Amino acid sequence: MGKTEDIIFYEAKNTGRGLPFAIVHHSELVSSNDLFIPSLRDFHVMFWFKKGTGKYYIDFKEYTFEANTVILLSKDHLHYFTPFTEECEIQSIVFKPNFIYRNDSDLKHLFNFNAGCYYDGVQVVELAQSDTLFIDQMSKQLTDVYRNWEGKKQSEAFYHLLCLFLIKCEGLQKEEHLIGNTVDENTKTLMDFNQLLEENFKTETKVEYYVDALSTSVKTLSRIIKDQYKVSTKAVIDERRTLELKRELRGTTKSIKEIAYGLGFDEPTNMVKYFKKHAGSTPTAFREQTK
C-alpha cells in the first residue's frame, strides 16, 4: 500500500461522458496503468474478469482472481491490482451510488458494503459456467445501451440491466456465504448486525448497544458472530473501526487529530493507543508504509 500522496482519487465527473454510469473495456483500463496504483473513488465499480489470473488488494487484504470472476468495489474501498503476468481481459462497469439507490430498501442490498463483506470476502464472486453466460449476456447488453442508446431511454435501460446484473451477483453471494436459499433467524440477525454496525461503528463501540438494538441477548449474538466469523462480537466492532482508521490514514491527508475526532475518540492519544493495539503500529508509521 502506497503513501497517501501516491493514491489516486477518481471522481465520477471524469467518467461516463458526463453520465452517472460508464462501461470501460480492458484496453482503456490498462493503457494508463492506473489499475496498479492504490486508488479511491466517489463511485462504485465492478470488474468483470473474462480471462487471466492475478492478484489484487481490497482494504489491505490480498486476493487472487481467476477467469470468470466479478469483483465488486464500493466507493469506500481502497484497492489496487498487482501487474498482470499474463494476458487478461477485463470489463469495468462504474456508476454513481445515487444512480442505483432509489429508495431506502436499496441500501440493504444490491451493492452494500458492511463488516460481513470484509470477513467473508463477498466482494469477489466466482462464476460457474451457467452464471458466466448470464453475466456475459448482461455485460453485452449494458455495453450496447451505453454505446448506442441516448437520453432518458438509455438511463432507464442501463438502470434496469444493472439492477439485474447486481441481483444476480447478490444471489451468488448468498449461495456461497449463507446456508441454503432461505434466511433463517440467525442469518437475519447477522445481516441486521452488519447493517447496524456499518451505520453506527463511529459512535457505538459497545456490544450492549447492538444487543439492545437487535432485541437479542449478548450470548445469542456472540454465538452467531462466533459461528460465522470465528471471532467475538467486540472483535468485529473493533475490526470495522480499525479498517476505517486505516482507510483514513492511507486514503486521506487528514491530520491524526481530525481522524481521531471523526471516529469518536475523545483524544487523539486514545486513538493512537487503540490503533497500535489493533493494527500493530502507530498511525504515523502505518501512514508512511509503502506497498
C-alpha positions in Angstrom: 0.0 0.0 0.0 1.5 3.3 -1.0 1.8 6.6 0.8 -1.1 9.0 0.8 0.4 11.1 -1.9 0.6 8.0 -4.2 -3.1 7.4 -4.0 -5.3 8.3 -7.0 -8.7 9.9 -6.3 -11.2 9.3 -9.0 -14.4 11.3 -9.4 -17.4 10.3 -11.3 -17.5 13.5 -13.3 -14.4 12.3 -15.1 -16.0 9.1 -16.3 -19.0 8.1 -18.4 -19.1 11.1 -20.8 -21.0 13.1 -18.2 -23.3 10.3 -17.4 -23.8 8.7 -13.9 -22.6 5.4 -15.4 -19.9 4.0 -17.8 -18.6 0.9 -19.4 -14.8 0.7 -19.7 -13.0 -2.0 -21.8 -9.8 -3.7 -20.9 -7.7 -1.7 -23.4 -8.8 1.5 -21.8 -8.3 0.2 -18.2 -4.6 -0.9 -18.7 -3.5 1.9 -21.1 -3.0 4.4 -18.3 -1.6 1.8 -15.8 -4.0 3.3 -13.1 -5.2 -0.2 -12.1 -1.9 -0.8 -10.4 -1.8 2.3 -8.2 -3.7 2.5 -4.9 -7.0 4.4 -5.5 -10.2 5.6 -4.0 -13.3 6.9 -5.9 -16.6 8.5 -5.3 -18.4 5.9 -7.4 -18.9 2.1 -7.3 -17.1 -0.2 -9.8 -17.5 -3.8 -10.9 -14.6 -5.6 -12.6 -15.7 -8.5 -14.8 -12.7 -10.6 -15.5 -13.3 -12.7 -18.5 -9.7 -14.0 -19.0 -6.5 -14.4 -17.0 -5.4 -14.6 -13.4 -3.7 -12.2 -10.9 -3.6 -10.6 -7.5 -5.2 -7.5 -6.1 -5.8 -5.8 -2.7 -9.1 -4.6 -1.3 -8.8 -2.7 2.0 -5.4 -4.1 2.8 -6.3 -7.7 2.2 -4.7 -9.7 -0.7 -7.0 -11.7 -3.1 -6.4 -13.7 -6.2 -8.7 -13.7 -9.2 -9.3 -16.3 -11.9 -11.1 -16.1 -15.2 -14.9 -15.8 -14.8 -14.7 -13.6 -11.7 -16.7 -10.5 -10.8 -15.1 -8.1 -8.3 -17.5 -5.6 -6.6 -15.9 -2.5 -5.2 -17.8 0.2 -3.3 -16.8 3.9 -3.4 -15.2 3.4 0.0 -12.8 0.6 -0.9 -9.1 1.4 -1.1 -7.7 -1.0 -3.7 -5.2 -1.8 -6.4 -4.1 -4.7 -8.7 -0.6 -6.1 -9.0 0.8 -6.0 -12.5 -0.6 -8.8 -14.7 1.8 -11.6 -15.6 -0.4 -13.0 -18.4 -2.9 -11.7 -20.9 -6.1 -10.6 -19.2 -9.5 -9.5 -20.5 -11.4 -7.1 -18.2 -14.5 -5.0 -18.4 -15.3 -2.4 -15.9 -18.9 -1.1 -15.1 -19.0 2.0 -13.0 -21.9 4.0 -11.6 -22.7 6.7 -9.0 -24.3 5.4 -5.8 -27.4 7.6 -6.2 -27.9 6.1 -9.7 -28.7 2.7 -8.2 -30.1 3.7 -4.8 -33.6 4.9 -5.5 -35.2 4.1 -2.1 -34.2 3.1 1.4 -34.6 -0.6 0.8 -32.0 -0.5 -2.0 -29.4 0.4 0.7 -29.8 -3.0 2.3 -28.8 -5.0 -0.8 -27.6 -4.7 -4.5 -24.3 -3.1 -3.6 -23.9 -2.7 0.1 -20.6 -2.9 1.9 -20.6 -4.0 5.6 -18.5 -5.8 8.1 -19.5 -9.2 6.8 -18.1 -8.3 3.4 -14.7 -7.7 5.0 -14.7 -11.0 6.8 -16.3 -13.2 4.1 -14.7 -11.6 1.0 -18.1 -11.3 -0.7 -16.8 -8.6 -2.9 -15.4 -11.4 -5.0 -17.9 -13.6 -7.0 -16.6 -16.7 -8.8 -18.9 -17.8 -11.5 -20.0 -21.2 -12.7 -20.3 -21.8 -16.4 -24.0 -21.1 -16.5 -23.6 -17.9 -14.4 -20.8 -16.8 -16.7 -23.1 -17.0 -19.8 -25.7 -14.9 -17.9 -23.2 -12.2 -16.8 -21.7 -12.1 -20.3 -25.1 -11.5 -21.8 -25.8 -8.8 -19.3 -22.5 -7.2 -20.0 -23.1 -7.1 -23.7 -26.5 -5.6 -23.3 -25.1 -2.9 -20.9 -22.4 -2.1 -23.4 -24.9 -1.8 -26.2 -27.1 0.6 -24.2 -24.1 2.6 -23.1 -22.7 3.0 -26.6 -25.7 3.2 -28.8 -28.7 4.5 -26.8 -29.3 8.1 -25.8 -31.3 10.2 -23.4 -33.8 9.0 -20.9 -34.2 5.6 -22.6 -30.5 5.0 -22.2 -30.5 5.9 -18.5 -33.6 3.8 -17.7 -32.4 0.8 -19.7 -29.0 0.9 -18.1 -30.5 1.1 -14.7 -32.7 -1.9 -15.1 -30.0 -4.0 -16.7 -27.6 -3.0 -13.9 -30.1 -4.0 -11.3 -30.5 -7.4 -12.9 -26.7 -7.8 -13.0 -26.4 -6.9 -9.3 -29.3 -9.0 -8.2 -27.6 -12.0 -9.9 -24.3 -11.2 -8.1 -26.2 -10.8 -4.8 -27.8 -14.2 -5.3 -24.5 -15.8 -6.0 -23.0 -14.2 -2.9 -25.8 -15.6 -0.7 -25.5 -19.1 -2.2 -21.7 -19.1 -1.4 -21.7 -17.4 2.0 -25.1 -18.3 3.5 -26.5 -21.7 4.3 -29.3 -22.6 1.9 -31.5 -20.3 0.0 -33.7 -19.2 2.9 -32.8 -16.7 5.5 -33.2 -18.2 9.0 -33.5 -16.2 12.2 -29.7 -16.4 12.9 -28.8 -15.2 9.4 -31.3 -12.4 9.7 -29.7 -11.3 13.0 -26.3 -11.4 11.4 -27.3 -9.3 8.5 -29.1 -6.8 10.7 -26.0 -6.6 12.9 -23.8 -5.9 9.9 -26.1 -3.2 8.7 -26.3 -1.7 12.2 -22.6 -1.8 12.6 -22.0 -0.1 9.3 -24.3 2.8 10.3 -23.0 3.2 13.8 -19.4 2.0 14.2 -18.0 5.5 14.5 -20.0 6.3 17.6 -21.2 3.0 19.1 -18.4 0.7 20.3 -20.0 -1.4 22.9 -21.6 -4.8 22.3 -24.5 -3.9 24.5 -25.7 -1.2 22.1 -26.1 -3.7 19.3 -27.6 -6.3 21.6 -30.3 -3.8 22.6 -30.9 -2.6 19.1 -31.4 -6.1 17.8 -33.6 -7.2 20.8 -31.4 -10.2 21.4 -29.0 -11.3 24.2 -25.2 -11.0 24.5 -25.0 -14.8 24.5 -27.1 -15.2 21.4 -25.3 -12.5 19.3 -21.9 -13.8 20.5 -22.8 -17.3 19.3 -24.0 -16.1 15.9 -20.9 -13.9 15.3 -18.6 -16.6 16.5 -20.1 -19.3 14.2 -19.8 -17.0 11.2 -16.6 -15.1 11.7 -14.7 -17.2 14.3 -14.1 -14.1 16.5 -16.0 -12.2 19.2 -18.6 -9.6 18.6 -16.3 -6.9 20.1 -13.6 -8.1 17.7 -15.8 -7.4 14.7 -16.7 -4.0 16.0 -13.0 -3.2 16.6 -12.0 -4.6 13.2 -14.5 -2.3 11.5 -13.2 0.8 13.3 -9.6 -0.2 12.7 -10.4 -0.6 9.0 -11.9 2.9 8.8 -8.8 4.3 10.6 -6.6 2.6 8.0 -8.6 4.0 5.2 -8.4 7.5 6.6 -4.7 7.2 7.3 -3.8 5.9 3.8 -6.6 7.4 1.7 -6.7 11.0 3.0 -4.4 13.8 4.1 -6.4 14.4 7.3 -4.4 15.1 10.4 -4.3 12.5 13.2 -6.4 14.8 15.3 -9.1 15.1 12.6 -9.2 11.3 12.1 -9.4 10.7 15.8 -12.3 13.0 16.5 -14.1 11.9 13.3 -14.0 8.3 14.6 -15.4 9.3 18.0 -12.3 9.3 20.1 -12.2 11.7 23.0 -8.5 12.5 22.5 -6.0 11.7 19.6 -3.8 9.9 22.1 -6.6 7.4 22.8 -6.8 6.8 19.0 -3.1 6.2 18.8 -3.2 3.6 21.6 -6.2 1.9 20.1 -4.7 1.8 16.6 -1.4 0.4 17.9 -3.2 -2.3 19.9 -5.4 -3.4 16.9 -3.1 -2.7 13.9 0.3 -3.3 15.5 1.9 0.0 14.6 1.4 3.7 15.3 -0.9 5.7 12.9 2.1 7.7 11.7 4.1 4.6 10.9 1.2 2.9 9.1 0.6 6.1 7.0 4.3 6.1 5.9 4.4 2.5 4.9 4.9 1.7 1.2 3.3 -1.3 -0.7 
